[in-house]
Amino acid sequence: MPNKVDPSVNFAGVALKNPVVMASGTFGFGREYGAFYDLSALGGICVKGLTPTAREGNPSPRIAETPMGVLNSVGLQNPGVDAFIQNELPELRKHDVAVIANISGDAPEDYGAMCEKLSAAGVDMIEVNISCPNVKAGGMMYGTRPGLAAEVTAIAKRYASVPVMVKLSPNVTDITEIARAVECAGADAISLINTLRGMRIDVATRRPILKMNTGGLSGPAVLPVAVRMVWEVANVVKIPLLGMGGIAKGEDAAQMMLAGATAVAVGTACFSEPLAPLHVLRELEEIAGEQGLSRVSELTGGVRAW
């Protein structure tokens, strides 16, 4: 019989009952999935990305299926940070689950204001999305330049009274440079990877399928890229990592943890199987037990690289 394993993990000072977290942008604010199971079964929920004011997002079509994945250009549709605090956070707080607020902004001060509000409102952690254009830097993405990534991280840390996690974009030449920069700027944790930029074209009409032409690719196709990037980053930083990108089963999560992740996030898999995170957790525990481990956390960083 496999060992009974302890699934709990300490993630940057936040106690998670298990390492399975819901990825931002794939779970809304949890209401829809709460109809399928008790959200308290999860380790944490990264809520849909929040901005200073409400956004309607990009025009349709903004979702396109691909072999082994999904392209999206939803465009950060959300009710705004104040509406989240008033209407959504109280509902989330009814469940025994860590609440992680994901934030995006057009300028550094946007991040500071949101961190201050969300910290006071009582979220457990803030995830800073740096795959956003800095309008004051000519539209340059925060996540593509170490200096810009460090700047927004430092501002978030200055105004947040809860741990700050920075979400890295894979659409860079060397992700380890960005990881080092945000760690030096004070980040408590790093999440990776965000979506890979992709495109599909309708051959009959010769038009891109997405109205915005390109979108972010997620799903099983990106798993090997995500595992590689988590492994690379784990070798250059000391802060904990939330690994994500294509996780659909326990073996995927185990790969991510062996590469160096302390916790993992499930996202696109929920679109076809709402119970995916529960399956991932059960299978992950089984793998740890079969390997004779007493804690799931013992998987972290256990890869035996050649």
C-alpha positions in Angstrom: 0.0 0.0 0.0 1.3 3.5 -0.8 2.2 5.8 2.1 -0.4 8.2 3.4 1.2 11.6 2.5 0.8 15.1 3.9 -0.3 17.3 1.0 0.2 20.7 2.8 2.9 23.1 1.7 4.2 26.4 2.9 4.2 28.8 0.0 6.1 32.1 0.8 4.6 32.1 4.3 1.1 31.2 3.1 -0.1 27.9 4.4 -1.8 25.9 1.6 -3.6 22.7 2.6 -2.3 21.2 -0.7 -0.2 22.5 -3.6 -3.0 22.7 -6.2 -4.0 26.2 -7.0 -6.4 27.5 -9.7 -4.7 29.6 -12.4 -5.8 33.2 -12.9 -8.1 33.7 -15.9 -9.4 30.2 -16.0 -11.5 30.0 -12.9 -13.3 33.4 -12.8 -14.0 34.1 -9.1 -14.9 30.5 -8.3 -18.7 30.8 -8.4 -19.3 28.6 -11.4 -17.0 25.8 -10.3 -18.4 26.0 -6.8 -21.5 24.3 -8.2 -19.4 21.2 -8.9 -17.5 20.8 -5.6 -16.6 22.6 -2.4 -13.8 25.1 -3.2 -12.3 24.4 0.2 -10.8 21.2 -1.4 -8.3 23.4 -3.3 -5.1 24.8 -2.0 -5.6 28.2 -3.4 -7.5 30.3 -6.1 -5.8 32.9 -8.2 -8.8 35.0 -9.2 -9.4 36.5 -12.6 -7.0 39.4 -13.4 -8.0 42.7 -11.8 -7.4 46.2 -13.1 -8.0 49.6 -11.3 -11.4 50.0 -13.1 -13.7 47.7 -14.9 -12.8 46.4 -18.4 -15.0 44.8 -21.0 -12.1 43.0 -22.7 -11.4 42.4 -26.4 -14.0 41.9 -29.1 -15.0 38.4 -30.2 -13.9 36.0 -31.4 -11.4 35.9 -28.6 -11.1 32.1 -27.9 -9.9 29.5 -30.4 -9.1 25.9 -29.9 -5.9 24.4 -31.2 -4.4 20.9 -31.2 -3.5 20.3 -27.5 -4.4 23.7 -26.4 -6.4 27.0 -26.5 -5.6 30.4 -27.8 -7.2 33.4 -26.0 -7.3 37.1 -26.3 -9.9 37.9 -23.7 -8.2 41.1 -22.8 -8.5 41.2 -19.0 -12.3 41.5 -18.8 -13.1 42.1 -15.2 -15.3 44.2 -12.9 -12.4 46.2 -11.4 -10.7 45.9 -8.1 -13.3 47.7 -6.0 -16.2 45.6 -7.3 -14.1 42.5 -6.6 -13.5 43.5 -3.0 -17.2 44.4 -2.5 -18.9 41.5 -4.4 -16.6 38.6 -4.9 -14.1 38.5 -2.0 -16.8 38.0 0.7 -18.1 34.9 -1.2 -14.6 33.5 -1.6 -13.9 34.0 2.1 -16.8 31.6 2.9 -14.4 28.8 1.8 -11.3 27.5 3.5 -9.0 28.3 0.6 -6.1 30.8 0.1 -7.3 33.7 -2.1 -4.6 35.1 -4.4 -5.5 38.4 -6.2 -4.0 38.8 -9.7 -3.5 42.4 -10.8 -2.6 44.2 -14.0 -2.0 47.9 -14.6 -1.0 50.4 -17.3 1.5 52.3 -15.0 3.5 51.4 -11.9 1.3 53.5 -9.6 -1.7 51.3 -10.7 0.0 48.3 -9.0 0.7 50.2 -5.9 -2.9 51.4 -5.4 -4.3 47.9 -6.0 -1.8 46.3 -3.7 -2.8 48.7 -0.9 -6.5 48.1 -1.4 -6.3 44.3 -1.7 -4.0 43.9 1.3 -6.4 45.9 3.4 -9.3 43.8 2.1 -7.6 40.6 3.4 -6.4 38.6 0.4 -3.7 36.1 1.3 -1.3 36.9 -1.6 -1.1 39.2 -4.6 0.0 37.9 -8.0 1.5 40.7 -10.1 1.0 40.2 -13.9 3.9 41.8 -15.7 2.8 40.6 -19.1 1.2 44.1 -19.5 2.3 47.2 -21.4 3.6 50.1 -19.4 2.0 53.1 -21.1 4.7 55.4 -19.6 7.4 53.3 -21.3 6.0 53.5 -24.7 3.9 50.4 -24.4 6.9 48.2 -23.5 5.8 45.1 -21.6 6.9 45.0 -18.0 7.9 41.4 -18.3 10.3 41.7 -21.2 12.9 44.0 -19.5 14.5 43.2 -16.1 14.5 46.9 -15.1 10.8 47.4 -15.8 10.0 44.1 -14.0 12.0 45.1 -11.0 10.3 48.5 -10.9 6.8 47.2 -10.7 7.8 44.5 -8.3 9.4 47.1 -5.9 6.2 49.3 -6.0 4.0 46.3 -5.3 6.1 45.3 -2.3 6.1 48.9 -1.0 2.3 49.0 -0.9 1.4 45.3 -0.1 1.2 44.0 3.4 0.8 40.4 2.1 3.3 38.3 0.1 3.8 39.4 -3.5 4.2 36.8 -6.3 5.3 38.0 -9.8 4.0 36.1 -12.8 6.6 35.8 -15.6 6.0 35.8 -19.3 7.7 33.1 -21.4 7.8 35.4 -24.4 11.4 36.6 -23.6 14.9 35.6 -24.6 16.0 34.6 -21.1 13.4 34.1 -18.4 16.1 33.7 -15.7 17.1 37.4 -16.1 13.6 38.5 -15.3 13.4 36.0 -12.4 16.6 37.3 -10.9 15.4 40.9 -11.3 12.1 40.4 -9.5 13.7 38.4 -6.7 16.3 41.2 -6.1 13.4 43.7 -6.1 11.8 41.9 -3.2 9.3 39.4 -4.7 8.3 36.7 -2.2 7.5 34.2 -4.9 7.3 33.7 -8.7 4.6 32.1 -10.8 5.4 30.8 -14.3 4.6 30.5 -17.1 2.0 32.8 -18.5 0.7 32.0 -22.0 2.9 31.7 -25.1 2.0 34.0 -27.9 0.4 32.2 -30.8 -1.9 32.5 -33.9 -4.3 30.6 -36.0 -5.5 31.5 -39.5 -8.7 30.5 -41.2 -7.4 29.3 -44.6 -10.8 29.8 -46.4 -11.2 33.4 -45.3 -7.5 34.1 -44.9 -8.2 35.9 -41.7 -6.8 35.2 -38.3 -9.4 33.3 -36.2 -9.0 35.7 -33.3 -10.2 39.3 -33.7 -7.0 40.6 -32.2 -5.0 38.4 -34.6 -2.8 36.8 -31.9 -3.5 35.3 -28.5 -2.0 33.4 -25.6 -1.6 29.7 -26.0 -2.3 27.5 -23.0 -3.0 23.8 -22.4 -1.1 20.5 -22.7 1.0 21.8 -25.7 2.9 24.2 -23.4 3.7 21.8 -20.6 7.3 20.9 -21.8 8.1 24.5 -22.2 6.8 25.4 -18.7 8.6 22.5 -17.0 11.9 23.6 -18.7 11.4 27.2 -17.6 10.5 26.3 -14.0 13.7 24.2 -13.9 15.8 27.0 -15.2 14.4 29.6 -12.8 14.6 27.2 -9.8 18.3 27.0 -10.5 18.9 30.8 -10.2 16.5 32.0 -7.4 15.8 31.0 -3.8 12.2 32.1 -3.5 9.3 29.6 -4.1 7.8 29.0 -7.5 4.2 28.3 -8.6 4.5 26.2 -11.7 1.8 26.3 -14.4 1.2 25.6 -18.0 -0.5 22.5 -19.3 -1.1 20.6 -16.1 -4.0 18.2 -16.5 -3.0 15.2 -14.4 -1.0 14.2 -11.4 2.1 13.2 -13.4 2.2 16.7 -15.0 2.1 18.3 -11.5 4.8 15.9 -10.3 7.0 16.9 -13.2 6.5 20.6 -12.4 7.4 20.0 -8.7 10.4 17.9 -9.5 11.6 20.7 -11.7 11.5 23.0 -8.7 7.9 24.2 -8.1 6.6 24.4 -4.5 3.0 24.5 -5.8 1.3 24.1 -9.1 -1.6 25.8 -10.9 -4.3 24.1 -13.0 -6.1 26.2 -15.7 -7.1 25.2 -19.2 -7.8 21.6 -18.1 -10.9 22.8 -16.2 -12.6 23.9 -19.4 -13.1 20.3 -20.4 -13.1 18.7 -17.0 -14.3 20.9 -14.1 -13.0 18.4 -11.6 -9.5 18.4 -13.0 -7.8 20.0 -10.0 -9.2 17.3 -7.7 -8.0 14.6 -10.0 -4.6 16.2 -10.2 -4.4 16.4 -6.4 -5.4 12.7 -5.9 -3.0 11.5 -8.5 -0.2 13.6 -7.1 -0.7 12.2 -3.7 -0.7 8.7 -5.1 2.6 9.3 -6.9 4.2 10.7 -3.7 2.9 7.7 -1.7 4.1 5.2 -4.3 7.6 6.7 -4.1 7.6 6.3 -0.3 7.4 10.0 0.5 5.7 11.3 3.7 5.0 14.8 2.3 4.1 15.9 -1.2 6.5 18.8 -0.7 9.4 16.3 -0.8 8.9 16.2 -4.6 10.0 19.8 -5.0 13.4 20.1 -6.7 13.9 16.3 -6.8 14.8 16.1 -10.5 18.0 14.1 -11.2 19.3 16.1 -14.2 21.9 14.3 -16.3 
